[in-house]
Amino acid sequence: MKLDAPGWLWPVPISADGRKPSISDGFHLAGDTRFRQGVGHRGQDIMYRRRLLGPPVAPHPWSSPHYEMFPRTPAIAANEGEVYRCGRLVTGWHVILDHGDGFGTGYHHLSELAHGLEHGARVAAGEPLGVVGGSPVGYGLVHLHFDVATNGRFIDAAAVMRRWGYVTLEQAWGGIGRV
């Protein structure tokens, strides 16, 4: 299964107001002295870009000046796979999927897991895995930290993600309804 093959989806659906998710902080190996203590960032932080036009809106508590996330936004499986690991870490709930052929994806900073999700469960592309949440470790901003690994090594998937498809919020919630 190649990352540029058809069937891959962004791990956050299109918002209720039609905005596609975007990467607010990308993959980099340089250290971040504010938190990461030199280990870099081995994934993509995903949020919605704030609208710059239109009437001013009150800032949402889950937002930054440039990006925001909405309550109860589901994190969805980027492709079909098997739950390799799921549970609680200091960074919140997380799910790691094994997609076969050495590919895995990680979904971190979840506030809750989908009902019945457990090790060994099979999930379909677009199936809700949990609710995007946050933790103090994520600078206090609610976002999904999404990472991709191949044969145990984290890779920068941003370029290939540009070709991935999207699902709407309705499709994500209505498709399986596990959360």
BAFI-3210 file (N, C-alpha, C; in Angstrom, 3 decimals, decimal comma, padded with zeros to 6 digits):
// residues 179
n [1|2|3|4|5|6|7|8|9|10|11|12|13|14|15|16|17|18|19|20|21|22|23|24|25|26|27|28|29|30|31|32|33|34|35|36|37|38|39|40|41|42|43|44|45|46|47|48|49|50|51|52|53|54|55|56|57|58|59|60|61|62|63|64|65|66|67|68|69|70|71|72|73|74|75|76|77|78|79|80|81|82|83|84|85|86|87|88|89|90|91|92|93|94|95|96|97|98|99|100|101|102|103|104|105|106|107|108|109|110|111|112|113|114|115|116|117|118|119|120|121|122|123|124|125|126|127|128|129|130|131|132|133|134|135|136|137|138|139|140|141|142|143|144|145|146|147|148|149|150|151|152|153|154|155|156|157|158|159|160|161|162|163|164|165|166|167|168|169|170|171|172|173|174|175|176|177|178|179]
n.u [000,855|000,837|001,566|000,670|-001,332|-004,728|-007,505|-006,547|-007,168|-007,574|-006,968|-008,769|-012,045|-013,753|-014,814|-017,927|-018,620|-017,479|-014,672|-011,501|-009,242|-005,969|-002,354|-000,947|001,419|004,281|006,278|009,502|012,976|014,554|015,141|012,706|012,772|010,882|009,273|009,828|012,455|014,698|014,077|012,649|009,818|007,847|005,682|002,441|000,634|-002,754|-005,306|-008,019|-007,768|-008,144|-010,827|-010,266|-011,707|-014,842|-017,325|-016,088|-015,409|-016,020|-013,163|-012,470|-012,110|-010,531|-008,614|-006,145|-004,496|-004,357|-005,269|-007,842|-009,886|-012,781|-015,254|-015,865|-014,901|-014,252|-011,494|-010,354|-009,819|-007,113|-006,810|-007,824|-007,215|-005,591|-006,043|-003,238|-002,310|-003,902|-004,795|-004,114|-001,951|000,415|-000,065|-002,729|-005,457|-004,656|-004,308|-002,910|-002,527|-002,047|-001,323|-000,443|002,159|004,307|003,497|002,286|000,010|-000,418|-002,540|-002,961|-003,473|-006,181|-009,408|-011,164|-011,757|-013,154|-016,163|-015,813|-013,405|-010,443|-007,354|-006,369|-008,763|-010,426|-010,514|-012,200|-011,354|-011,836|-013,365|-014,480|-012,129|-011,876|-012,290|-011,033|-008,924|-007,084|-004,126|-002,095|000,467|000,328|000,651|-001,657|-003,490|-006,157|-005,761|-005,089|-002,487|-000,850|000,838|003,032|004,502|006,977|008,093|008,866|010,072|009,609|008,113|007,969|004,956|003,633|003,774|002,651|000,170|-001,245|-002,512|-004,421|-007,803|-010,901|-013,369|-016,676|-017,903|-020,431|-020,391|-018,374|-019,437|-021,891|-021,274|-020,201|-020,611|-019,452|-018,446]
n.v [-001,176|002,021|005,422|007,307|006,122|005,647|006,176|007,056|009,305|012,591|012,914|014,367|015,540|017,643|020,784|021,833|024,270|024,102|024,227|022,923|020,760|021,765|021,841|022,951|022,915|021,480|018,571|018,361|018,156|019,706|020,894|022,027|024,447|025,340|023,258|020,622|019,966|019,596|017,340|017,525|017,485|015,017|014,654|015,836|018,646|019,174|021,395|023,751|026,375|029,713|031,879|034,782|036,822|038,596|039,221|040,156|037,607|036,196|035,056|031,601|029,313|027,147|027,893|029,586|032,616|032,075|029,499|027,059|024,783|022,761|021,929|018,473|017,412|014,762|012,449|010,667|007,489|007,355|005,509|002,124|-000,277|-001,990|-001,781|-001,164|-000,158|001,434|003,840|005,604|008,361|010,772|012,829|012,658|010,620|008,102|006,587|004,030|002,881|000,005|-000,340|-002,254|-003,605|-002,358|000,219|002,674|004,693|007,399|008,848|011,440|013,235|012,966|013,457|011,544|008,072|006,228|004,426|001,122|000,712|-001,092|-002,911|-004,701|-004,402|-003,997|-001,277|000,928|003,069|006,453|005,974|006,965|007,426|008,598|011,561|014,704|016,267|017,722|018,678|019,797|019,483|019,954|022,690|023,813|024,208|022,858|020,243|017,845|015,649|014,072|011,327|009,572|006,507|004,410|001,218|001,480|003,992|007,456|009,558|012,439|013,256|015,314|016,297|014,220|014,069|016,158|015,137|013,489|012,435|013,861|013,729|014,706|016,314|015,345|012,860|011,585|011,432|010,194|007,878|005,625|005,999|005,452|007,024]
n.w [000,000|-001,027|-000,110|-001,892|-003,235|-004,414|-002,169|000,289|002,971|004,409|007,898|009,381|009,035|006,560|007,763|009,382|008,248|005,769|005,493|004,608|006,324|007,506|007,666|010,553|011,917|010,834|009,907|011,214|011,887|013,474|016,769|019,147|021,332|023,139|024,003|022,996|023,465|021,756|020,173|017,834|015,520|014,660|012,805|011,664|012,703|012,787|011,936|011,375|009,064|010,082|009,177|007,306|006,263|006,455|009,066|012,325|014,696|017,921|019,639|019,638|022,327|021,648|019,805|017,728|016,604|013,861|013,273|014,011|015,946|016,253|018,721|019,382|016,969|014,824|014,694|011,985|010,365|008,185|006,229|005,493|008,057|010,827|014,313|016,009|018,364|021,109|023,491|026,569|026,958|028,273|026,578|025,948|024,669|022,251|018,987|017,072|013,871|011,849|008,564|006,894|004,736|005,990|006,653|008,907|010,832|013,120|015,576|017,618|020,752|021,410|022,852|023,554|022,832|020,056|020,558|021,590|020,286|020,029|020,566|017,723|016,340|013,216|010,989|008,746|005,960|006,703|008,931|012,156|014,767|017,179|019,232|018,446|020,671|023,205|025,001|027,744|026,826|024,149|023,730|024,667|022,642|020,857|018,692|016,077|016,269|013,814|012,571|010,304|009,609|008,170|008,043|010,734|010,891|011,211|008,777|006,608|005,537|004,280|001,568|000,009|001,203|000,108|-002,062|-001,072|-000,325|000,972|003,558|004,455|007,433|008,057|006,705|008,142|010,775|010,250|008,853|010,366|013,095|015,630|017,693]
ca.u [000,000|001,654|000,902|000,051|-002,372|-006,086|-008,130|-006,073|-007,986|-007,106|-007,459|-009,778|-012,983|-014,077|-015,619|-019,345|-018,746|-016,861|-013,217|-010,672|-008,188|-004,641|-001,245|-000,565|002,821|004,686|007,378|010,849|013,900|015,194|014,525|011,837|013,216|009,759|008,727|010,316|013,799|015,644|013,749|011,949|008,378|007,790|004,325|001,743|-000,459|-003,824|-006,395|-008,652|-007,285|-009,178|-011,300|-009,711|-012,695|-016,141|-017,453|-015,257|-016,064|-015,356|-012,190|-012,864|-011,065|-009,693|-008,060|-004,997|-004,825|-004,368|-005,902|-008,801|-010,492|-014,138|-015,607|-016,408|-014,417|-013,695|-010,285|-010,800|-008,766|-006,645|-007,016|-008,192|-006,101|-005,851|-005,575|-002,025|-002,262|-004,745|-004,773|-003,892|-000,603|000,399|-000,570|-004,132|-005,703|-004,031|-004,565|-001,914|-003,056|-001,141|-001,971|000,201|003,321|005,213|002,967|001,459|-000,355|-000,719|-003,528|-002,643|-004,177|-007,629|-010,053|-011,820|-011,675|-014,427|-016,744|-015,475|-012,116|-009,470|-006,263|-006,781|-009,979|-010,265|-011,231|-012,284|-010,937|-012,865|-014,077|-014,048|-011,283|-012,023|-012,588|-009,848|-008,944|-005,895|-003,441|-001,151|001,669|000,099|000,619|-002,989|-004,372|-006,732|-005,393|-004,736|-001,119|-000,948|002,147|003,102|005,778|007,177|009,090|009,308|010,703|008,681|008,379|007,202|003,942|002,900|003,680|001,705|-001,156|-001,922|-003,291|-005,402|-009,176|-011,538|-014,761|-017,354|-018,229|-021,622|-019,977|-017,602|-020,327|-022,971|-020,805|-020,048|-021,301|-018,889|-018,054]
ca.v [000,000|003,223|006,615|008,103|005,308|006,110|005,658|007,753|010,457|013,442|012,337|015,257|015,830|019,027|021,343|022,077|025,449|023,835|024,398|021,727|020,826|022,095|021,580|024,164|022,728|020,304|017,680|018,935|017,466|020,664|020,925|023,114|024,690|025,627|022,034|019,328|019,769|019,137|016,096|017,792|017,230|013,925|014,491|017,047|019,112|019,498|022,249|024,482|027,739|030,693|032,752|036,123|037,783|038,500|039,942|039,604|036,630|036,038|033,961|030,330|028,902|026,101|028,435|030,482|033,691|031,621|028,189|026,725|023,457|022,862|020,847|017,199|017,067|013,408|012,024|009,525|006,638|007,834|004,396|000,929|-000,864|-002,684|-001,033|-001,742|000,294|002,563|004,013|006,940|008,830|012,111|013,726|012,347|009,322|007,964|005,372|003,742|001,902|-000,724|-000,407|-003,286|-003,224|-001,539|001,565|002,911|006,083|007,684|009,900|011,784|014,345|012,732|013,603|010,259|007,084|005,727|003,344|-000,229|000,622|-001,824|-003,557|-005,756|-004,061|-003,536|-000,033|001,314|004,440|007,423|005,601|007,737|006,750|009,313|012,987|015,540|016,958|018,515|018,433|020,874|019,227|020,505|024,149|024,236|024,324|021,587|019,886|016,446|015,350|012,927|010,947|008,450|005,788|003,280|000,309|001,972|005,318|008,539|010,250|013,660|012,879|016,511|016,412|013,237|014,362|017,111|014,373|012,654|012,886|014,405|013,394|015,780|016,030|014,484|011,505|011,005|011,083|009,314|006,641|004,508|006,389|004,783|007,948]
ca.w [000,000|-001,127|000,432|-002,952|-003,875|-004,122|-000,956|001,487|003,358|005,499|009,148|009,964|007,944|006,227|008,861|009,100|007,391|004,480|005,442|004,603|007,344|006,992|008,579|011,272|012,291|010,081|010,251|011,168|012,773|014,378|018,088|019,560|022,706|024,033|024,595|022,530|023,988|020,760|019,477|016,585|015,429|013,693|012,314|011,240|013,546|011,848|012,404|010,281|008,930|010,449|008,096|007,452|005,783|007,099|010,330|013,404|015,560|019,217|019,533|020,223|023,266|021,070|018,575|017,725|015,662|012,472|013,124|015,051|015,929|016,781|019,645|018,880|015,635|014,870|013,997|011,190|009,811|006,882|005,312|006,237|008,789|012,081|015,470|016,572|019,750|021,482|024,937|027,131|027,214|028,862|025,534|025,677|024,047|020,947|018,221|016,042|012,919|010,960|007,257|006,098|003,919|006,777|006,883|010,083|011,097|014,516|015,818|019,000|021,414|021,371|024,156|023,811|021,754|019,541|021,347|021,170|019,609|020,840|019,845|016,797|015,594|011,829|010,717|007,342|005,667|007,042|010,155|013,327|015,750|018,435|019,147|018,579|021,954|023,441|026,256|028,008|026,055|022,812|023,861|025,053|021,484|020,438|017,330|015,905|015,840|012,921|012,059|009,381|009,703|007,282|008,625|012,034|010,814|010,899|007,520|006,349|004,546|003,851|000,110|-000,514|001,758|-000,779|-003,046|-000,378|-000,377|002,170|003,826|005,172|008,828|008,020|006,331|009,239|011,884|009,821|008,245|011,283|014,320|016,798|018,761]
c.u [000,900|000,857|000,251|-001,005|-003,748|-006,604|-007,660|-006,898|-007,271|-007,718|-008,421|-010,725|-013,100|-015,014|-017,063|-019,538|-017,938|-015,355|-012,500|-009,625|-006,856|-003,594|-000,830|000,877|003,261|005,859|008,693|011,713|014,602|014,436|013,674|012,129|012,077|009,260|009,526|011,762|014,727|015,273|013,016|010,468|008,176|006,367|003,760|000,692|-001,528|-004,928|-007,070|-008,075|-008,437|-009,574|-010,765|-010,688|-013,997|-016,162|-016,571|-016,068|-015,306|-014,364|-012,677|-011,774|-010,139|-008,970|-006,808|-005,354|-004,981|-005,114|-006,900|-009,278|-011,849|-014,433|-016,217|-016,023|-013,813|-012,339|-010,695|-009,607|-008,403|-006,762|-007,411|-006,974|-006,568|-005,285|-004,402|-001,921|-003,273|-004,748|-004,477|-002,402|-000,706|-000,162|-002,038|-004,266|-005,037|-004,426|-003,435|-002,478|-001,931|-001,888|-001,383|001,366|004,268|004,726|002,101|001,144|-000,720|-001,617|-003,432|-003,387|-005,692|-008,196|-010,820|-011,645|-013,076|-014,876|-016,343|-014,142|-011,109|-008,420|-006,813|-008,021|-009,625|-011,081|-011,175|-011,755|-012,097|-013,633|-013,574|-013,260|-011,446|-012,341|-011,294|-009,963|-007,726|-005,263|-002,526|000,137|001,536|-000,041|-000,767|-003,950|-004,884|-006,392|-005,176|-003,272|-001,207|000,447|002,045|004,472|005,796|008,345|009,714|009,980|009,658|009,098|007,514|006,224|003,217|002,724|002,652|000,291|-001,937|-002,818|-004,360|-006,792|-009,673|-012,911|-015,370|-017,597|-019,442|-021,265|-019,231|-018,503|-021,384|-022,526|-020,784|-020,753|-020,760|-018,612|-019,288]
c.v [001,237|004,430|007,476|007,303|005,893|005,488|006,315|009,012|011,297|012,911|013,221|015,621|017,327|019,544|021,588|023,285|025,317|024,005|023,056|021,868|021,194|021,836|022,886|024,098|021,416|019,546|018,455|018,233|018,405|020,703|022,154|023,361|025,002|024,368|020,791|019,034|019,095|017,900|016,312|017,455|016,229|013,623|015,822|017,386|019,649|020,268|022,838|025,889|028,700|031,518|034,161|037,199|037,606|039,233|039,333|038,644|036,561|034,896|032,718|029,885|027,817|026,614|029,257|031,625|033,204|030,312|027,969|025,288|023,611|021,697|019,651|016,892|015,666|013,312|010,751|008,757|007,130|006,753|003,186|000,365|-001,568|-001,855|-001,783|-001,393|001,406|002,641|005,436|007,169|010,191|013,125|013,482|010,939|009,286|006,634|005,234|002,623|001,293|-000,899|-001,500|-002,729|-002,284|-000,142|001,619|004,383|006,225|008,899|010,238|013,039|014,183|012,906|012,348|009,361|006,714|004,538|001,995|-000,371|-000,058|-002,454|-004,683|-005,457|-003,619|-002,268|000,256|002,735|005,372|007,114|006,433|006,878|007,359|010,765|013,762|016,338|017,819|018,105|019,608|020,714|019,803|022,012|024,664|024,393|022,941|021,368|018,381|016,390|014,032|012,584|009,699|007,821|004,680|002,471|000,877|003,328|006,361|009,220|011,495|013,354|014,085|016,577|015,443|013,484|015,349|016,396|013,493|013,272|013,400|013,777|014,577|015,349|015,106|013,045|010,832|010,579|010,082|007,960|005,470|004,789|005,727|005,740|008,479]
c.w [000,000|-000,646|-000,638|-003,729|-003,560|-002,827|000,323|001,710|004,399|006,796|009,932|008,825|007,664|007,319|008,421|008,189|006,096|004,389|005,471|005,710|006,699|008,071|009,233|011,759|011,660|010,667|010,188|012,198|013,742|015,697|018,318|021,035|023,658|024,726|024,247|022,901|022,986|019,974|018,162|016,671|014,314|013,251|011,887|012,300|012,613|012,553|011,160|010,258|009,263|009,232|008,351|007,014|006,541|008,418|011,405|014,261|016,872|019,103|020,264|021,185|022,724|019,838|018,818|016,783|014,218|012,231|014,247|014,879|016,596|017,717|018,897|017,435|015,695|014,183|013,262|010,635|008,410|005,807|006,152|006,945|010,044|013,224|016,082|018,054|019,947|023,003|025,322|027,355|027,902|027,859|025,190|025,118|022,683|020,313|017,207|015,172|012,102|009,638|006,365|005,299|004,660|007,084|008,131|010,204|012,570|014,637|017,301|019,451|021,296|022,774|024,543|022,597|021,289|020,381|020,756|020,449|020,525|019,944|018,970|015,991|014,181|011,657|009,230|007,172|005,972|008,307|011,340|014,315|017,135|018,169|019,353|019,865|022,108|024,748|026,508|027,199|024,650|022,837|024,205|023,893|021,112|018,966|017,284|015,512|015,078|012,429|011,197|009,535|008,660|007,826|009,898|012,035|010,437|009,602|007,422|005,217|003,954|002,332|-000,461|000,009|000,890|-001,788|-002,396|-000,468|000,973|002,335|004,558|006,620|008,913|007,691|007,476|010,381|011,463|009,316|009,199|012,601|015,576|017,967|019,465]
res [m|k|l|d|a|p|g|w|l|w|p|v|p|i|s|a|d|g|r|k|p|s|i|s|d|g|f|h|l|a|g|d|t|r|f|r|q|g|v|g|h|r|g|q|d|i|m|y|r|r|r|l|l|g|p|p|v|a|p|h|p|w|s|s|p|h|y|e|m|f|p|r|t|p|a|i|a|a|n|e|g|e|v|y|r|c|g|r|l|v|t|g|w|h|v|i|l|d|h|g|d|g|f|g|t|g|y|h|h|l|s|e|l|a|h|g|l|e|h|g|a|r|v|a|a|g|e|p|l|g|v|v|g|g|s|p|v|g|y|g|l|v|h|l|h|f|d|v|a|t|n|g|r|f|i|d|a|a|a|v|m|r|r|w|g|y|v|t|l|e|q|a|w|g|g|i|g|r|v]
***
